[in-house]
C-alpha cells in the first residue's frame, strides 16, 4: 500500500491535499463497508479545485468519507493530534489504527456538548496514536451546512504554540468589537441618537455570529447548548443583517431621502426576520440558503444607498460606502467558499471576520 504522506519528526503535516474521498448519498455506509474492496475502488482523489488547504464539498446532504495513508518512520513520536479546522461541522468521526481492534473510533462535531469532545479545542481535534509503519486513516463527515475539512496532523506542543497566535488574533478582533460597542453605547447615552443604538446592536450581533463561526462560542459561551451551536450561525447572521439594515436606514435617513430604495430595504428587513425564525424552527439548510441568498443582495443594496448618498453630498457617506464595500467583499468570498467554489483557506474561511473588522471601524468613523 503506497503512502500518501510520510510522517517523521516535523511539527505538523498538512493532510488535506492528499485525501481521497467517497460520497455516501444515503449516509448508510459503515467503516466495514468502506474498507471492503468494492468501496475502496470508489474512492477518488480530491480535485485541485476542491482541495486548497482543505476539501470543500459545499452544501450537501451526503456523507463524505475521507481516506489517507500515512507512513510513519522509525523513531517518530507516536502521539499526534488530528485537527479538523472547520468548527461548523455537525458530526466528525475519526478512525485511526488500533493494534488490538483494527481501528479506534472517535466522534466529535458541534452536535455534542463541548465537554464530550475528545479534545478541548474550538476546532474538532482528535488524539491519535501512530505506531511505526504504514496506516490508513478514515474520516466520516456529515453536516447540514457546508462540508469542509482543512485537516492537519500536529504534534501536541506545536498545536499549542500555533493556538497562541490564533487565539491572540481572535482576541484582538473581539476586543475591537467590544471597544467599539461600549464606545458607541456611551455616545448613545450621551446624545440619544438612535443610529448609535442600532450600530451597537449590529456590532453585538456580528460578534455573536463570529463567535459561532470561529468555534469560540461553543467553547466558552454556550458549551452545554449543542442545539444553539447548530443554529447560532444563521440566526446570529440574520440578526446582524436586521440591525445592519436598521442602522443604514437611520444613518442615511433613507425613508425621507430615497423612499423607493428604502422600501426595498424594508422588504429585505422582513425577509431577514423570516430567516432568523427559519433558523430556529426549520431545517438548517432552509435558513442557510436564505442567508446565502439574502446576504449579497442586502449588502449590494446598502452599497447602492451609499453611492447615492455620496452623489448627494451626505455627511459621512464616503466612510459608509467604504465600510459596506469591504463587508461585501467578505460576504461574497465566504459565500463562494460555502457553496464549494472557493477552497478552504484561512483567507476564505475568515473573510467575513476580516471584512467585518474593517467595516466596524469605518462605520464608527462615519458616525
C-alpha positions in Angstrom: 0.0 0.0 0.0 1.6 3.3 -1.1 1.6 6.0 1.4 0.1 9.4 0.7 2.1 11.2 3.4 5.4 10.4 5.1 5.3 11.2 8.8 8.6 11.9 10.5 9.7 14.3 13.2 8.3 17.5 11.8 5.9 19.6 14.0 3.0 19.2 11.7 1.8 17.7 8.4 -1.0 19.2 6.2 -3.2 16.3 5.1 -6.0 17.9 3.1 -4.5 17.9 -0.4 -3.6 14.2 -0.1 -7.0 12.9 0.8 -9.2 10.7 -1.5 -12.9 10.8 -0.9 -16.1 8.7 -1.2 -19.5 10.2 -1.3 -22.2 8.3 0.6 -25.5 9.9 -0.6 -27.7 7.9 1.8 -25.3 8.0 4.8 -25.7 4.3 5.3 -22.1 3.1 4.9 -20.2 1.8 7.9 -16.4 1.5 8.3 -16.6 -2.2 7.5 -18.4 -1.3 4.3 -15.9 1.4 3.4 -12.8 -0.8 3.8 -14.4 -3.5 1.6 -12.6 -3.8 -1.8 -15.7 -2.7 -3.9 -16.0 0.6 -1.9 -12.2 1.1 -1.9 -12.3 1.3 -5.7 -14.9 4.1 -5.5 -12.5 6.5 -3.7 -11.3 9.3 -5.9 -8.7 12.0 -5.3 -9.8 15.4 -4.0 -9.6 17.7 -7.1 -7.3 20.6 -7.1 -10.3 23.0 -7.1 -11.8 21.4 -4.0 -8.5 20.9 -2.1 -6.9 24.3 -1.3 -6.0 23.9 2.3 -9.0 21.6 2.8 -11.5 19.6 0.8 -14.7 21.7 0.4 -17.8 19.9 -0.8 -20.2 22.9 -0.3 -23.7 22.4 0.9 -24.5 18.8 0.6 -26.9 16.2 2.1 -24.4 13.4 1.5 -22.0 11.9 4.0 -18.4 12.1 2.9 -15.7 9.6 3.8 -12.0 10.8 3.5 -9.1 8.3 3.3 -5.4 8.9 3.7 -2.5 6.6 4.1 0.5 7.7 6.3 3.9 6.1 6.5 5.3 6.6 10.0 9.1 6.5 10.0 11.1 4.7 12.8 11.8 7.0 15.7 8.7 9.1 15.0 6.7 10.1 18.1 3.5 8.1 18.5 1.2 10.7 19.9 -0.4 13.2 17.5 -3.4 15.5 17.2 -5.6 15.4 14.1 -7.1 18.9 13.7 -10.2 19.4 11.5 -10.2 23.2 11.4 -13.8 23.9 10.4 -15.9 24.5 13.6 -19.4 24.4 12.0 -19.3 20.7 11.1 -22.1 18.8 12.7 -20.5 15.4 13.1 -17.0 14.2 12.6 -15.9 10.6 13.1 -12.2 9.6 13.0 -11.0 6.1 12.6 -7.3 5.7 13.5 -5.2 2.5 13.7 -5.6 0.4 16.9 -3.3 -2.7 17.2 -6.0 -4.6 19.2 -9.2 -3.8 17.4 -8.1 -2.6 13.9 -9.5 0.9 14.2 -10.3 3.2 17.1 -13.4 5.3 16.5 -13.7 8.8 17.9 -16.7 11.1 17.5 -16.8 14.9 17.5 -18.7 17.8 15.9 -20.9 20.6 17.1 -23.9 18.3 17.8 -22.1 17.3 21.0 -21.8 19.3 24.2 -18.3 20.8 24.3 -17.3 18.7 27.3 -17.9 15.5 25.4 -15.4 16.3 22.6 -12.3 14.1 22.5 -10.1 17.1 22.9 -10.9 20.6 24.3 -10.5 22.9 21.3 -12.6 25.3 19.2 -11.8 23.1 16.2 -12.6 19.4 16.1 -9.3 17.8 17.4 -8.7 14.1 17.9 -5.8 12.5 19.7 -4.4 9.7 17.5 -1.6 7.2 18.2 0.5 6.3 15.1 2.9 3.3 15.5 5.8 2.9 13.1 4.6 1.5 9.7 2.0 2.3 7.1 -1.6 3.0 8.2 -4.8 4.2 6.6 -6.9 6.8 8.5 -10.6 7.5 7.7 -12.8 10.5 8.4 -16.6 10.5 8.2 -18.1 14.0 7.7 -21.7 14.9 8.0 -23.3 18.4 8.3 -26.4 20.3 7.4 -24.3 23.2 6.4 -21.1 23.4 4.4 -18.9 20.3 4.5 -15.3 21.5 4.6 -12.3 19.7 6.0 -9.0 21.5 6.4 -7.0 18.8 8.2 -3.6 18.9 9.8 -1.7 16.4 11.8 0.0 18.2 14.7 2.5 17.4 17.4 0.7 18.5 20.7 3.3 21.1 21.5 3.2 22.6 18.0 -0.6 22.9 18.0 -0.4 24.6 21.4 2.1 27.1 20.0 0.1 27.9 16.9 -3.0 28.3 19.1 -1.4 31.1 20.9 -1.2 33.1 17.7 -4.7 32.3 16.5 -6.3 32.9 19.9 -4.4 36.2 20.1 -5.7 37.3 16.7 -9.3 36.4 17.7 -8.9 38.2 21.0 -7.9 41.4 19.1 -10.9 41.1 16.9 -13.4 40.6 19.7 -11.6 43.2 21.8 -12.0 45.7 18.9 -15.8 44.8 18.6 -16.2 45.2 22.4 -14.4 48.5 22.4 -16.5 49.9 19.5 -19.7 48.6 21.2 -19.0 50.2 24.5 -17.8 53.5 23.0 -20.8 53.9 20.8 -23.1 52.8 23.6 -21.7 55.7 25.7 -22.3 58.0 22.8 -25.9 56.9 22.6 -26.4 57.5 26.3 -24.9 61.0 25.8 -26.7 62.2 22.7 -29.7 59.8 22.4 -29.2 59.4 18.7 -31.0 56.1 17.5 -28.2 55.5 14.9 -25.7 54.7 17.7 -28.0 52.2 19.4 -28.7 50.3 16.1 -24.9 50.3 15.5 -24.3 48.8 18.9 -26.9 46.1 18.3 -25.3 45.5 14.9 -21.8 45.0 16.4 -23.2 42.7 19.1 -24.9 40.5 16.6 -21.9 40.4 14.4 -19.8 39.4 17.4 -22.2 36.6 18.2 -22.1 35.3 14.6 -18.3 35.4 14.5 -18.1 33.6 17.9 -20.3 30.8 16.3 -18.3 30.6 13.1 -14.9 30.5 14.9 -15.9 27.9 17.4 -15.3 30.2 20.4 -19.0 30.4 21.2 -19.2 26.6 21.6 -16.1 26.5 23.7 -16.6 29.5 26.0 -20.1 31.0 25.7 -22.6 28.1 25.3 -20.6 24.8 25.7 -23.6 22.9 27.1 -26.1 24.0 24.4 -25.3 22.0 21.3 -28.8 22.8 19.8 -27.9 26.5 19.9 -24.5 25.8 18.5 -26.1 24.2 15.4 -28.4 27.1 14.7 -26.4 30.0 16.0 -24.7 30.8 12.7 -27.8 31.5 10.6 -29.7 33.1 13.5 -26.8 35.4 14.5 -26.0 36.4 10.9 -29.7 37.1 10.3 -29.8 39.3 13.4 -26.7 41.1 12.1 -28.5 41.9 8.9 -31.6 43.1 10.7 -29.6 45.6 12.8 -27.4 46.5 9.9 -30.4 47.5 7.8 -31.9 49.4 10.7 -28.6 51.2 11.2 -28.3 52.0 7.4 -31.9 53.4 7.3 -31.3 55.5 10.3 -27.8 56.8 9.3 -28.9 57.7 5.7 -32.4 58.8 6.6 -33.4 56.7 3.6 -37.2 56.9 4.3 -37.0 60.7 3.6 -34.1 60.9 1.2 -34.5 57.9 -1.0 -38.0 56.4 -0.4 -38.0 54.0 -3.3 -34.8 52.3 -2.2 -35.9 52.5 1.5 -39.0 50.3 0.6 -36.6 47.7 -0.9 -34.6 47.8 2.4 -37.8 47.3 4.4 -38.8 44.3 2.4 -35.3 42.8 3.0 -35.7 43.6 6.7 -38.8 41.4 6.7 -37.0 38.6 4.8 -34.2 38.6 7.3 -36.6 38.3 10.2 -38.1 35.3 8.5 -34.6 33.9 8.0 -33.9 34.2 11.7 -37.2 32.5 12.5 -36.3 29.7 10.0 -33.0 29.2 11.7 -34.8 28.4 14.9 -37.7 26.2 13.7 -36.9 24.9 10.2 -34.1 22.5 9.0 -30.7 24.2 8.9 -30.4 24.1 5.1 -33.5 26.3 4.7 -32.0 29.0 6.8 -28.6 28.5 5.3 -29.9 29.0 1.8 -31.9 32.1 2.9 -28.8 33.6 4.4 -26.6 32.9 1.4 -29.3 34.3 -1.0 -30.1 37.4 1.0 -26.6 38.4 2.2 -25.1 39.7 -1.2 -28.4 41.3 -2.1 -28.7 43.2 1.1 -25.1 44.4 1.2 -25.3 45.4 -2.5 -28.5 47.4 -1.7 -26.8 49.2 1.1 -23.7 49.9 -1.1 -26.1 51.4 -3.7 -27.6 53.6 -1.0 -24.1 54.7 -0.1 -23.3 55.6 -3.7 -26.5 57.7 -3.9 -25.6 59.4 -0.6 -22.1 60.3 -1.9 -23.5 61.8 -5.0 -25.9 63.9 -2.9 -23.1 65.0 -0.6 -24.4 63.4 2.6 -22.1 63.7 5.5 -20.2 60.5 6.3 -21.3 58.8 3.1 -17.8 58.0 1.9 -16.9 56.2 5.1 -20.3 54.5 5.0 -19.8 53.3 1.4 -16.2 52.1 2.1 -17.4 50.1 5.1 -20.1 48.2 3.3 -18.0 47.7 0.2 -15.4 46.0 2.4 -18.1 43.9 4.0 -19.5 43.0 0.6 -16.1 41.6 -0.4 -16.0 39.5 2.7 -19.6 38.3 2.2 -19.1 37.3 -1.4 -15.8 35.4 -0.6 -17.4 33.5 2.2 -20.5 32.7 0.0 -18.3 31.3 -2.7 -16.5 29.2 -0.1 -19.7 27.9 1.4 -21.1 26.7 -1.9 -17.8 25.0 -2.8 -16.5 27.3 -5.5 -13.5 28.6 -3.4 -11.3 26.1 -1.4 -10.9 26.2 2.3 -8.1 28.6 3.2 -7.7 31.0 6.2 -8.5 34.0 3.9 -11.7 32.4 2.6 -12.9 30.9 5.9 -12.2 34.1 7.8 -13.2 36.6 5.0 -16.3 37.7 6.9 -14.2 38.2 10.1 -11.6 40.3 8.2 -14.3 42.3 6.3 -16.4 42.9 9.4 -13.5 44.2 11.5 -12.6 46.8 8.8 -16.3 47.7 8.4 -16.9 48.3 12.1 -14.0 50.8 12.2 -15.1 52.6 9.1 -18.8 52.8 10.3 -17.6 54.2 13.6 -15.7 57.0 11.6 -18.9 57.5 9.6 -20.9 58.0 12.8 
